[in-house]
Amino acid sequence: MFTTAFLLLLLSTSTAITTTTTTLDSDISALKAIKSAINPTTIPSYSCLASWNFTSDPCSTPHLTHFLCGLSCSNNRVTQLTFDGAGYAGTLSPLVSKLTQLITIDLSDNKFSGPIPTSLFSLPNLHTLILRSNSFSGTIPPAISNLGSIQTLDISHNSLSGSLPYSLSSLTLTRLDLSFNRLTGPIPKLPKNLVELAIKSNLLSGYLLKPSFNELTQLEVVELSDNSLTGTIPDWFFLQTSIQQVNLANNGFTGIEILKPTDSNLIAVDIGFNKIDGYLSVNFSAYPMLSSLSLRYNKLHGPIPWEYSQKATLKRLFLDGNYLSGLPPKEFFSGKSSVSGSLGDNCLMRCPTSSQLCLKSQKPSSICRRAYGGKVE
């Protein structure tokens, strides 16, 4: 009899434990608001949000039928929102700011629209914010500077507009990706801890100014292609010792200044499809680790420096679509060179058609004569 009573007591205690609400009430209210702001017809039955049934507690375990995915908890607080790319459509509820222990938000590859709620930028512990590949619109508000713990910010592939806020510089970001939006204006001063910067395929304008890149001693990757940046690419830009990859293609740059480095980790450079005039600088060949260089479709004149053919690290070289003249270095065609790419569509003499580097034919002599004032160098 004692054993039966004890088992009944144990069973009732166990049941009470599994049905006790552990999640903070304000977190539950926020989760309900987030789900209710999403069009229910865009929540597939197999998706994470479909399992958000509030008859069960979000942070209790084990998750057998409800809250199977889409969030993580620590103790009684929600610390992570990671939605599956199920095509959820709707807005992001401003009440997301009530989840004050959030460390990660990832809503990528869905159909969220409307402005990013300003309240989101008040989250004190947010480390990672990924809203990539949605339809968010509006501007990036100055309040973004309130994200005191943010390290990764990816709002690429949306419909954001307006200029970049100057308050960006105060963030602790190491990775920033705002590519494929409609952002305009100049590049402001950037966060000094940046390792990766990507703002390609926007409408940025203006020059590359040193104050924007001051103190960026850890910057490794710069992706600013497909914008409307202009002027001369300044000599200090490639001398930043931490930089490894640079893509400035498809802008409106008209000049470039290249100095010999004292120390450099530069590996890949793409400055193709600009309006850069002048001679091809020999100083690129002095970068000890340079493996890939593209200056295609600019307005470069003169010969290809012999030093390029002597550079053992150089594996990809695209110089096509310029007005380069003279004889290309014969070492490119000696059979010992492992360089691929193109020297075509220039004004070069005797570029051997047996080489893949010369497969694209050279410009007609009439165009070359005009480019050189009647005489090809």
N, C-alpha and C positions, 0 to 999 in steps of 0.2 A: 504493500500500500504506500509506504514511504517512497519507494522507488518511482511508482507511477506519479505521485504528486510532484516529486522533484523534477521528473521529465517534463510534466506539464508546465511547471514554473520556468524551466529552462527554455522551452519552446516559445512561451509567451514573451519572455525577455528577448529572445533572438528576433522574434517578429517585430517587437517594439523598436529594436535597434535598426533594422533594415528600413523601417518606415519613418524614422526620425529625420526631419529636414535638417541638413547640415549646411546647405548653401545660404549665405547671407541674403536676407530678404531683398535688399536693394539690387543685388546681382541678379536675382530671379526676375525682378521687375524689368531690369535692363534687357535681359535675354528675351523676355516676352515682347518688349517694344521692338527689338531688333527683328524678330521673326514677323511681327505684325506689319512691319513696314515693307515687307517683301510680298509681291503679288503671289497669292497662294497657288495660282494656276501655273506658276513657274517653279514650283517645288515638286520635283519628281518623287514618286513613292520610294525609290531606291536611295534617295539622297540623304545627306547628313541632317538637313533641316527637317526632313519628314520624320525623323526619329525624335525630334524635340517635342515630347509630350509631357506637359507640366503636371501630370498626375504623379510623375516620379521626380525625385530631387536630382538636379543637374550634376551635383558633385558627389552624390552617394555612389558607392560601389558594392557589388559589381554591376556594370551596365549590361543588362540582358536583353531588354526590348526598347528602352528609351535612352535618349542622349548617347547613342552609339558612337558618334563622332562629331567633329565640328568644334569641340571645346576641350580644354584641359583645366584642371583645378589643382590648387595646392591648399590643403586644409579645407576651409570653407569658402574660398574665394576663387573666382574664375581668373586664370592667368593667361589663357591663350584662346583666341578665336581663329580657327583655320578651316575655312570653308572649302568644300570640294567645288570644282569647276562644273557645276551642274546647270548653269544658265540662269541662276537666280536674278530676277529683275525687280527693281524697286529702288528705294532710297536707303541710306544708312541712317538709322535713328540717332538723333543727338544724344539720346540716353545711353549710348555706348560709353559716354564719359563717366557713368556711374560705376563702371567696372574698373575701379581705381587701381586694381592690382594687375591689370593686363600688362604682359611683357611682349606678347606677339599678337599682331593682327595680320592675317593673310586672307584677303577676299578675292584673290586674283582669278582671272578667266571666268568672269560672270558678266552680268548686264546691269550692274548698279549704275544709277544715273543721278543727276542733280548735283548740287555742290557738296563738297566734303564738309561735314558739320564742323564749325569752329571749335565746338566743345571737345572734339576728338583730340585737339592739340593741348588739352589740359591734363592728359593722362601722365602722371608723374614717373611711372616706372616703364613706360613703353620703350622697348629696345628695338623692335622690328615692326615696320609698317609697310605692308605690301598691298597695293590696290591696283596692281598691274592688269591691263586688258579688261577694262570696264568702260563705262561711258560717263565718268564723272566730269563735270563741267565747272565753270567759274574760275576764280583766281586762287592762288596760293596765298592765304592771308598772313600778315606779319606775325600773328599769334603762333605760327609754327615754331617760333623761338622758345615757346614754353615747353617744348619736348626736351627736357633736360637730360634724358637718358638715351635718346635715340641714337642708334648706330647705323641702321639700314633703313633707307627710305626709297621705295620704288613705286612711283605713280605713273609709270610709262604706259603708253598705249591707251590714253584717255582723250578728253577734249578740253583740257585745261587751257586757259588763256591769260592774258595780262603779263606783266613783267615779273621777274624773279625778285622776291622780297629781299631787301638788304639784311633782314634779320637772320638769313641763312647762316651768316658767318659765325653766329654764336652757338651753333649746334655742335654736338660731339660726333657728327656723322663720319663713318668710314666709307660708306657706299651710298651714292646718290644717283638715281636713275629717273630722269624726267623726260626721257625720249618719247618721240611720237605723240606730241601734243601740239598746241598752238601758242606757245609761249613767245613773247616778244621782248625787245629791248636788249640792253647790254648784259654782260656777265658781271654780277656784283662780286664783292669779296666773298671768297669761299671758305667753308669750314676747314680749319687747319689740320684736322685729323684725317682728311679724305685720303683714301687709297684708290677708289674707283669713282670717276666722274663721267656720267653719260647724259648728255642733253642733245642727242642727235635728232634730226628730223623735226625741228621746230622753226621758229621765225626769228631767232636771235640775230641781233645786229650789233654794229660797233666794232671796236678793236680788241685785240688781246692786250690787256693792260696788266702791268706787273702787280699793282695793289690787289687785283683779284686773286692772284696766285701766291701772294706773300705767305710765308711760314708753312707752305704745304710741303713739308719735308718727307712725307710718306706717299705722295701721289705717284701711282704706278700706271694707271690707265686713264687716258683722256679721249672721250668720244664726243666730238662736236661737229660731226659731218652733217651735211644737208641742212644748213642754216644760211644766213645772209651776212656772216661776219666778213669784215673788209680790212683794208690796210695791209701793212707789212707784218708777217710773222716775225716777231722780234728775236734778237740773238739770245736773250736770256731763256727763252722758252724751252729749247732743247737741252739747255745746260743744267736743268733741274736733275740732280743726280739720281733720284729715285724713279724717274719716268722710264717705263718700259715700252708702252704702246701708245701711239698717237694717231688719231684719225681726224683730219681736218678737211676731208674731201668735200666737194660740192658746196663750196662757199664762194666768196667774192674776193679772196686775197689777191693782191696785186704784186707783192714782193715777199722775199724771204731773206733773212739774215742768218747765216750759219757760221758759228765759230768752232774751232777745234776744242773738244772737251778735255778737261783734266781728269775727270772720272765720270763714267756714264754707264747706265744699265739699259740704254735704249736698244730695243730689239726690232720693232716694226714701226714704220712711218707711212701714212697714206695722206698725201696732199694733192691728190689728183683732182681734175675737173675744177680748177680755179682759174685765175687770170694772171698767174705769176710770170713776170717778164724778167729778162736778164740771162746770165750765164749759169750753167749748172755748176754749183759749188763743189769743189773737190773735198771740202771739209766733212761732208757726210761720210766719206770713206774712212775718216779718222775715228769714228765711233766704234769702239772695239768689239761690241756684241751685235752690231746691226746685221739683221738677217733678211729683212724685207723692206724695200723702198719703192714707193710709187709716187711719181710726179707726172703721171700721164695727163694729157690734154690740158696743158698750160701754154705758155708762150715762150718757152725757153729757147735760147739761141746758142750757137757755138758748139764746140766739140764735146764729146763725152770724155771726161778725164780718164786717163790711162789707169789711175789708181783704183777705179771701180773694178776693173778686171783682175786686179791683184788681191782683192779682199776675200780671204778664205771663208769668212762667216757669211758673206752675202749669198743668199740662195734664190731670192726673188727680186727682180728688177724690172719695173714697168716705167718706161720713158716714152711710150708711144704717144702720138698726137701732139708733138711739139714741133720746133723748127731746128732741131739739132742738126749740125752739119759736119762735114769732114769724114774721115775714115773712122768707123767704129774700132775700138781696140781689138786687135786680132786675137788676143788671148781668150776672148769670149768664144772663139770658134776653134780653139786648138784641140778640143777633145778632152782636155783636162778640166775645163770649167764645168761646174755643176749648177750654174745660174739658169733659172727659167724666167719667163716673162716676155716682154716685147720691146723692141726698138723700132717698130714699124711706124708708118705715117709720120716720118720726119723728112729731113733733107740730107740724109746720110748718103755717102758714096760707097758703092760696092759692098753693101750689106748682103752677105751670101744667102741666097734664097734657099740653100740646103739647110740652113739653121732655122730652128723654130723661132728663135729670137727675131728673125727677119721675115717671117711669114706674111705679115701685113705689109703691103707694098709701100714704098716711099711716096711722098707728095709729088705731084707733077712739078717739073722744073720751073714752069711759069709762076707757080705759087711761091716757090722757094726764092726765085729772083726778086719777086715783089717784097718778100719778107726781109731780104738783105739789100734792098735798094738797088736792084738790078744785077747784083753779083753775089753768087753763093760762095761763102767762105770755105 
